[in-house]
Amino acid sequence: MKLTWLRRPLPRSLYGRAALILIVPIVAIQLVVSIVFIQRHFEGVTRQMTGNILLEVEFLLGRVNAAPSLLAAKGDMRSLLAPLALSVSFPVDPVLADRRDRLDLSGSYVIETLRTRMPEVLAVDLVSERARVFLLVETRYGPMQVAIDRRRLSASNPHQLLVLMIFASALMTLIAYVFLRNQLRPITRLAEVAEAFGKGRSLVYRPRGANEVRAAGNAFLDMRNRIERQIEQRTTMLSGVSHDLRTPLTRLKLALAMIPDTEEAVLMRRDVEDMERLLEEFLAFARGDAMDDAVATDPITLAEQVIENARRAGHRVALRSASGQGMVVLRPMAVARALENLVNNAVRYGSRAEVEVALTDRALRLTVEDDGPGIPKDRRDEAMRPFVRLDPARNQNRGSGVGLGLAIAVDVARSHGGTLRLGESERLGGLKAELVLAR
């Protein structure tokens, strides 16, 4: 049986769980020690102190009962009350009920001990005066009232010890938290660096803390270096391939320019242009997030620039809405290229496109909607793969790409810790592409 109900109230952060692990045992120990001590203090010590007073009261009762007369008993007590620190008056009106405050924890033990060990006790009054206890005892001359200092019957409340325990626990918890915070800070820093790397930013990081944390930090640095080397090697290799292929393509274009404009020559020139465009798109995809550095950028201004460039090219593109304000750390050239690809796809397969910018505390969402035929739901994942073209399913007459537009957008989104979602536009009826970037 999974204890899901127990997980919900638990803190989710590492600091919160560490504090819980630190505080719960201390509080539990404090409760156990306090309960055991209070029980021992109020029960055992109170019974012992009350028993000692009973010896004096029994001695006093024996002298009173042994006196030949009431006057003799009073005279005999005068010489005993001062040494015993007792106050006696008799005969008095009998009180047949015990009186105790409900919050008086030790009072119950006092009454129980007196009643159990001394049958002559008629009543015990713990309420009339807080500093004294009035004991009603049956004698041969009538009920006798004995006033006893409360401090002689029961242990006082251990406030000082409890306060000292709480203060010492708070101090030790604070000291432990300082040391624990120093151990948790390297883990938090590692999480921040890893999250930033997932969003396309490379922060300076030095492994610190315990050996296990240092090992994890060094493993992360090795992984990050390998990924960066792979990206650099891929970009360098493809740049070289692009440079090597441009030379024969240029020669082909020059050779075709010298040929008369026959039908075969026109088809050959078109093939060369397709090869050149394919090469440029493939190189852009391979470069990916290595295009520029991450800087603080205004996403609304970036979107407006992309829309303006599309309008200059004669496309019907509009900014439908923009919500939120602030700067976002991102690669502006890469994000602009991803948004341009989404806009170009929208106007290629539709007649117009609308862009929406939504900026929240956790993410940036760039939405592009068109009035084209859209993409079937079962083929949307396939459409985001590199070199996959779904032109027959959309509109072959509006032109054909190389199948890298959505793939580049997906790659840019992932490099910023986000994703690309494809859906159906409720307003325009075509495709709805959402480029979500983490902040």
C-alpha positions as CSV (number, residue, x, y, z in Angstrom):
1,M,0.0,0.0,0.0
2,K,1.5,3.3,-1.1
3,L,1.5,6.1,1.5
4,T,0.5,8.8,-0.9
5,W,-1.4,10.7,1.8
6,L,1.9,10.9,3.8
7,R,3.8,12.4,0.9
8,R,1.5,15.3,0.1
9,P,2.2,17.4,3.3
10,L,6.0,16.7,3.1
11,P,8.1,19.6,1.7
12,R,9.3,19.2,-1.8
13,S,12.6,21.1,-1.6
14,L,15.9,19.6,-0.4
15,Y,16.3,22.3,2.3
16,G,12.8,21.6,3.6
17,R,13.3,17.8,3.7
18,A,16.7,18.2,5.4
19,A,15.2,20.6,8.0
20,L,12.4,18.0,8.6
21,I,14.9,15.2,9.1
22,L,16.8,17.5,11.5
23,I,13.9,18.8,13.5
24,V,11.6,15.8,13.8
25,P,14.1,13.6,15.8
26,I,14.9,16.6,18.1
27,V,11.2,17.3,18.8
28,A,10.5,13.6,19.3
29,I,13.4,13.3,21.8
30,Q,12.2,16.5,23.6
31,L,8.7,15.1,23.9
32,V,9.8,11.7,25.2
33,V,12.3,13.2,27.7
34,S,9.8,15.8,28.9
35,I,7.0,13.3,29.4
36,V,9.2,10.9,31.2
37,F,10.7,13.6,33.4
38,I,7.4,15.3,34.2
39,Q,5.9,11.9,35.1
40,R,8.9,11.1,37.3
41,H,8.9,14.6,38.8
42,F,5.2,15.0,39.5
43,E,4.4,11.5,40.5
44,G,7.5,10.0,42.2
45,V,8.8,13.1,43.9
46,T,5.4,14.3,44.9
47,R,4.5,11.0,46.5
48,Q,7.8,11.0,48.4
49,M,7.4,14.5,49.7
50,T,3.8,14.0,50.7
51,G,4.8,10.8,52.5
52,N,7.3,12.8,54.5
53,I,4.7,15.3,55.6
54,L,2.4,12.5,56.5
55,L,4.9,11.4,59.2
56,E,4.7,14.8,60.8
57,V,0.9,15.0,60.6
58,E,0.6,11.5,62.1
59,F,3.0,12.5,64.9
60,L,0.9,15.6,65.5
61,L,-2.3,13.5,65.4
62,G,-0.9,11.0,67.9
63,R,0.0,13.8,70.4
64,V,-3.5,15.3,70.1
65,N,-5.3,12.0,70.6
66,A,-3.0,11.2,73.6
67,A,-3.8,14.5,75.4
68,P,-6.2,14.1,78.3
69,S,-8.3,17.1,77.3
70,L,-8.8,19.5,74.5
71,L,-7.1,22.3,76.4
72,A,-4.1,20.0,77.1
73,A,-4.0,19.1,73.4
74,K,-3.8,22.7,72.3
75,G,-1.2,23.5,74.9
76,D,0.9,20.5,73.7
77,M,0.7,21.6,70.1
78,R,2.0,25.1,70.7
79,S,5.5,23.6,71.4
80,L,5.3,21.4,68.2
81,L,3.9,23.7,65.5
82,A,7.0,26.0,65.2
83,P,9.5,23.1,64.7
84,L,7.2,21.3,62.3
85,A,6.3,24.5,60.4
86,L,2.6,23.7,60.5
87,S,-0.5,25.8,61.3
88,V,-3.3,24.0,63.2
89,S,-6.8,25.1,64.2
90,F,-9.5,22.9,65.8
91,P,-12.2,22.1,66.2
92,V,-13.5,23.3,62.9
93,D,-16.5,22.7,60.7
94,P,-16.0,19.5,58.6
95,V,-15.5,19.8,54.8
96,L,-16.5,16.5,53.2
97,A,-15.2,17.1,49.6
98,D,-11.7,17.4,48.2
99,R,-11.0,20.5,46.2
100,R,-8.4,20.6,43.4
101,D,-7.8,22.6,40.3
102,R,-8.0,20.6,37.0
103,L,-4.7,22.0,35.8
104,D,-3.0,21.0,39.1
105,L,-1.1,17.9,37.9
106,S,0.6,17.1,41.2
107,G,-2.6,17.8,43.2
108,S,-4.1,14.4,42.3
109,Y,-1.0,12.6,43.6
110,V,-1.1,14.6,46.8
111,I,-4.8,13.7,47.5
112,E,-4.3,10.1,46.5
113,T,-1.3,9.6,48.8
114,L,-2.9,11.3,51.8
115,R,-6.1,9.4,51.4
116,T,-4.4,6.0,50.9
117,R,-1.8,6.2,53.7
118,M,-3.9,8.1,56.3
119,P,-7.5,7.0,56.9
120,E,-8.1,9.9,59.3
121,V,-8.0,12.4,56.5
122,L,-11.5,13.8,55.8
123,A,-10.8,16.3,53.1
124,V,-7.9,18.0,51.2
125,D,-8.3,21.6,50.0
126,L,-5.8,22.7,47.3
127,V,-7.9,25.7,46.0
128,S,-8.4,28.2,48.8
129,E,-4.8,29.3,48.8
130,R,-2.2,28.6,46.1
131,A,0.7,28.7,48.6
132,R,-0.9,26.4,51.2
133,V,-2.7,23.1,51.5
134,F,-5.5,22.7,54.0
135,L,-5.8,19.2,55.4
136,L,-8.9,18.2,57.5
137,V,-8.1,15.4,59.9
138,E,-10.4,13.5,62.3
139,T,-9.3,13.6,66.0
140,R,-10.9,12.5,69.3
141,Y,-11.8,16.1,69.9
142,G,-13.3,16.7,66.4
143,P,-12.0,17.7,63.0
144,M,-8.6,19.4,63.0
145,Q,-7.4,21.7,60.2
146,V,-3.7,21.6,59.3
147,A,-2.2,24.2,57.0
148,I,0.9,23.1,55.2
149,D,3.2,24.9,52.8
150,R,2.5,23.6,49.2
151,R,6.2,23.5,48.4
152,R,6.6,20.8,51.1
153,L,4.0,18.5,49.5
154,S,4.7,18.5,45.8
155,A,7.4,19.3,43.3
156,S,7.1,22.7,41.7
157,N,6.7,22.9,37.9
158,P,10.0,22.4,36.2
159,H,9.8,25.5,34.0
160,Q,13.5,26.4,34.2
161,L,14.5,22.9,33.0
162,L,12.0,22.9,30.2
163,V,13.0,26.4,29.1
164,L,16.7,25.3,29.2
165,M,15.9,22.2,27.1
166,I,14.0,24.2,24.5
167,F,16.8,26.8,24.3
168,A,19.5,24.2,24.0
169,S,17.5,22.4,21.3
170,A,16.9,25.6,19.3
171,L,20.6,26.4,19.6
172,M,21.7,23.0,18.5
173,T,19.2,23.0,15.6
174,L,20.6,26.3,14.4
175,I,24.1,25.1,14.5
176,A,23.2,21.8,12.8
177,Y,21.3,23.8,10.1
178,V,24.3,26.0,9.4
179,F,26.5,22.9,8.8
180,L,23.7,21.1,6.9
181,R,23.3,24.2,4.7
182,N,26.9,24.2,3.8
183,Q,26.5,20.6,2.7
184,L,23.3,21.2,0.7
185,R,24.6,24.4,-1.1
186,P,26.9,22.5,-3.5
187,I,23.9,20.2,-4.4
188,T,21.7,23.2,-5.1
189,R,24.4,24.8,-7.2
190,L,24.9,21.6,-9.2
191,A,21.1,21.6,-9.9
192,E,21.2,25.2,-11.0
193,V,24.1,24.6,-13.4
194,A,22.5,21.5,-14.8
195,E,19.2,23.3,-15.3
196,A,20.9,26.2,-17.0
197,F,22.8,23.8,-19.3
198,G,19.5,22.2,-20.2
199,K,18.3,25.7,-21.2
200,G,21.3,26.3,-23.4
201,R,23.4,28.3,-21.0
202,S,26.8,27.3,-19.7
203,L,27.6,28.6,-16.2
204,V,30.9,28.5,-14.4
205,Y,30.9,25.6,-11.9
206,R,33.5,24.2,-9.5
207,P,32.6,21.0,-7.7
208,R,32.5,21.5,-3.9
209,G,31.1,19.8,-0.8
210,A,31.3,16.1,0.2
211,N,33.1,13.5,-1.9
212,E,29.9,12.2,-3.3
213,V,28.8,15.7,-4.4
214,R,32.2,16.4,-5.9
215,A,32.0,13.1,-7.8
216,A,28.6,14.0,-9.2
217,G,29.9,17.5,-10.1
218,N,32.9,16.2,-11.9
219,A,30.7,13.7,-13.8
220,F,28.5,16.5,-14.9
221,L,31.4,18.6,-16.1
222,D,32.7,15.7,-18.1
223,M,29.3,15.1,-19.6
224,R,28.9,18.8,-20.4
225,N,32.4,18.9,-22.0
226,R,31.6,15.9,-24.1
227,I,28.4,17.3,-25.4
228,E,30.0,20.7,-26.2
229,R,32.8,18.9,-28.0
230,Q,30.4,16.8,-30.0
231,I,28.4,19.9,-31.0
232,E,31.6,21.7,-31.9
233,Q,32.9,18.8,-33.9
234,R,29.5,18.4,-35.7
235,T,29.4,22.1,-36.6
236,T,33.0,22.1,-37.8
237,M,32.6,18.9,-39.8
238,L,29.4,20.1,-41.5
239,S,30.9,23.6,-42.1
240,G,33.8,21.9,-43.9
241,V,31.4,19.7,-45.9
242,S,29.4,22.8,-46.8
243,H,32.5,24.6,-47.9
244,D,33.7,21.6,-50.0
245,L,30.3,21.2,-51.7
246,R,30.0,24.8,-52.5
247,T,33.0,24.7,-54.9
248,P,31.5,22.0,-57.2
249,L,28.1,23.6,-56.9
250,T,29.6,26.9,-58.0
251,R,31.3,25.2,-61.0
252,L,28.0,23.5,-61.9
253,K,26.2,26.9,-61.8
254,L,28.8,28.5,-64.0
255,A,28.7,25.6,-66.4
256,L,24.9,25.8,-66.6
257,A,25.0,29.5,-67.1
258,M,27.0,28.9,-70.4
259,I,24.4,26.4,-71.7
260,P,21.5,27.7,-73.7
261,D,18.1,27.9,-72.0
262,T,16.7,24.6,-73.0
263,E,14.2,22.6,-71.0
264,E,16.9,20.3,-69.7
265,A,19.1,23.2,-68.6
266,V,16.3,24.8,-66.7
267,L,15.6,21.5,-64.9
268,M,19.3,21.2,-64.1
269,R,19.5,24.7,-62.7
270,R,16.5,24.0,-60.5
271,D,18.2,20.8,-59.2
272,V,21.3,22.8,-58.4
273,E,19.3,25.4,-56.6
274,D,17.5,22.7,-54.6
275,M,20.8,21.2,-53.7
276,E,22.2,24.5,-52.5
277,R,19.1,25.3,-50.4
278,L,19.2,21.8,-48.9
279,L,22.8,22.3,-48.0
280,E,22.1,25.7,-46.3
281,E,19.1,24.2,-44.4
282,F,21.1,21.2,-43.3
283,L,24.0,23.3,-42.1
284,A,21.6,25.6,-40.1
285,F,20.1,22.5,-38.5
286,A,23.5,21.1,-37.6
287,R,24.6,24.4,-36.1
288,G,21.6,24.4,-33.9
289,D,22.2,26.1,-30.6
290,A,25.8,27.0,-31.5
291,M,24.6,29.9,-33.5
292,D,25.0,32.6,-30.8
293,D,25.3,33.1,-27.1
294,A,22.5,33.4,-24.7
295,V,21.7,37.0,-23.7
296,A,18.8,38.8,-22.1
297,T,16.3,39.5,-24.9
298,D,12.9,41.1,-25.2
299,P,10.7,38.3,-26.7
300,I,8.0,40.7,-27.9
301,T,10.5,42.8,-29.9
302,L,12.1,39.7,-31.3
303,A,8.7,38.5,-32.5
304,E,7.8,41.9,-34.0
305,Q,11.1,41.8,-36.0
306,V,10.3,38.4,-37.4
307,I,6.8,39.5,-38.3
308,E,8.1,42.6,-40.0
309,N,10.6,40.6,-42.1
310,A,7.7,38.3,-43.2
311,R,5.6,41.3,-44.2
312,R,8.4,42.7,-46.3
313,A,8.5,39.4,-48.1
314,G,4.8,39.9,-49.0
315,H,3.2,37.5,-46.5
316,R,0.1,38.2,-44.4
317,V,1.4,37.8,-40.9
318,A,0.1,39.7,-37.8
319,L,0.8,39.9,-34.1
320,R,-2.5,38.9,-32.5
321,S,-1.6,39.4,-28.9
322,A,1.4,39.9,-26.5
323,S,1.0,39.3,-22.8
324,G,3.7,39.7,-20.1
325,Q,6.7,41.9,-19.8
326,G,10.4,41.3,-19.0
327,M,13.6,40.0,-20.5
328,V,14.3,36.4,-21.2
329,V,17.8,34.8,-21.4
330,L,17.9,33.0,-24.7
331,R,19.8,32.7,-28.0
332,P,18.1,35.4,-30.1
333,M,19.3,34.3,-33.5
334,A,18.3,30.7,-32.9
335,V,14.9,31.6,-31.5
336,A,14.3,34.0,-34.3
337,R,15.2,31.4,-36.9
338,A,12.9,28.9,-35.2
339,L,10.0,31.4,-35.2
340,E,10.8,32.3,-38.9
341,N,10.5,28.6,-39.8
342,L,7.1,28.4,-38.1
343,V,5.9,31.5,-39.8
344,N,7.3,30.4,-43.2
345,N,5.5,27.0,-42.9
346,A,2.3,28.8,-41.9
347,V,2.3,31.1,-45.0
348,R,3.6,28.4,-47.3
349,Y,0.6,26.1,-46.6
350,G,-1.9,28.8,-45.8
351,S,-2.9,32.3,-46.8
352,R,-2.2,34.1,-43.5
353,A,-0.7,33.6,-40.1
354,E,-1.1,35.0,-36.6
355,V,1.6,35.1,-33.9
356,E,0.9,35.3,-30.2
357,V,3.5,36.0,-27.5
358,A,2.8,34.9,-23.8
359,L,5.4,35.5,-21.2
360,T,5.0,34.0,-17.7
361,D,7.2,33.6,-14.7
362,R,8.3,30.1,-15.8
363,A,8.1,30.0,-19.6
364,L,7.9,31.9,-22.8
365,R,5.3,30.7,-25.3
366,L,5.4,31.7,-29.0
367,T,2.3,30.6,-30.9
368,V,1.9,30.6,-34.7
369,E,-1.5,29.8,-36.2
370,D,-2.5,29.5,-39.9
371,D,-5.5,28.8,-42.0
372,G,-4.0,26.0,-44.0
373,P,-4.9,22.3,-44.1
374,G,-3.1,21.5,-40.9
375,I,-1.4,18.2,-40.0
376,P,-3.2,15.1,-39.1
377,K,-2.9,14.2,-35.4
378,D,-1.3,10.8,-36.0
379,R,1.4,12.4,-38.2
380,R,2.4,15.4,-36.0
381,D,5.3,13.6,-34.3
382,E,6.6,12.4,-37.7
383,A,6.4,16.0,-39.0
384,M,8.9,17.2,-36.4
385,R,11.6,14.7,-37.5
386,P,14.4,15.9,-39.7
387,F,14.0,15.6,-43.5
388,V,10.4,14.5,-43.2
389,R,8.0,16.3,-45.7
390,L,4.3,15.9,-45.5
391,D,3.6,18.0,-48.6
392,P,1.0,15.6,-50.1
393,A,-1.0,15.8,-46.9
394,R,-0.8,19.6,-46.9
395,N,-0.6,21.6,-50.1
396,Q,1.9,20.6,-52.7
397,N,1.1,23.6,-54.9
398,R,2.4,26.1,-52.4
399,G,6.0,25.0,-52.6
400,S,8.1,22.3,-51.0
401,G,10.7,22.6,-48.3
402,V,13.5,20.3,-47.3
403,G,11.9,19.0,-44.2
404,L,14.0,20.8,-41.6
405,G,11.8,23.7,-40.6
406,L,10.0,22.0,-37.7
407,A,13.1,20.0,-36.8
408,I,15.1,23.1,-36.3
409,A,12.3,24.6,-34.1
410,V,12.3,21.4,-32.0
411,D,16.1,21.5,-31.7
412,V,16.0,25.2,-30.6
413,A,13.2,24.5,-28.1
414,R,15.1,21.6,-26.5
415,S,18.3,23.6,-26.3
416,H,16.3,26.2,-24.2
417,G,14.7,23.5,-22.0
418,G,11.4,23.7,-23.8
419,T,9.4,21.9,-26.4
420,L,7.4,22.3,-29.6
421,R,3.7,21.4,-29.6
422,L,1.6,21.0,-32.7
423,G,-2.2,21.2,-32.6
424,E,-5.2,22.5,-34.4
425,S,-6.0,26.2,-34.6
426,E,-9.5,26.9,-33.3
427,R,-9.6,30.4,-34.7
428,L,-8.2,29.9,-38.2
429,G,-8.8,26.2,-38.7
430,G,-5.2,25.3,-39.7
431,L,-2.1,24.3,-37.8
432,K,-1.3,25.7,-34.4
433,A,2.4,25.5,-33.4
434,E,3.5,26.4,-29.9
435,L,7.2,27.1,-29.2
436,V,7.6,26.8,-25.4
437,L,10.9,28.0,-23.9
438,A,11.8,27.6,-20.2
439,R,12.8,30.8,-18.4
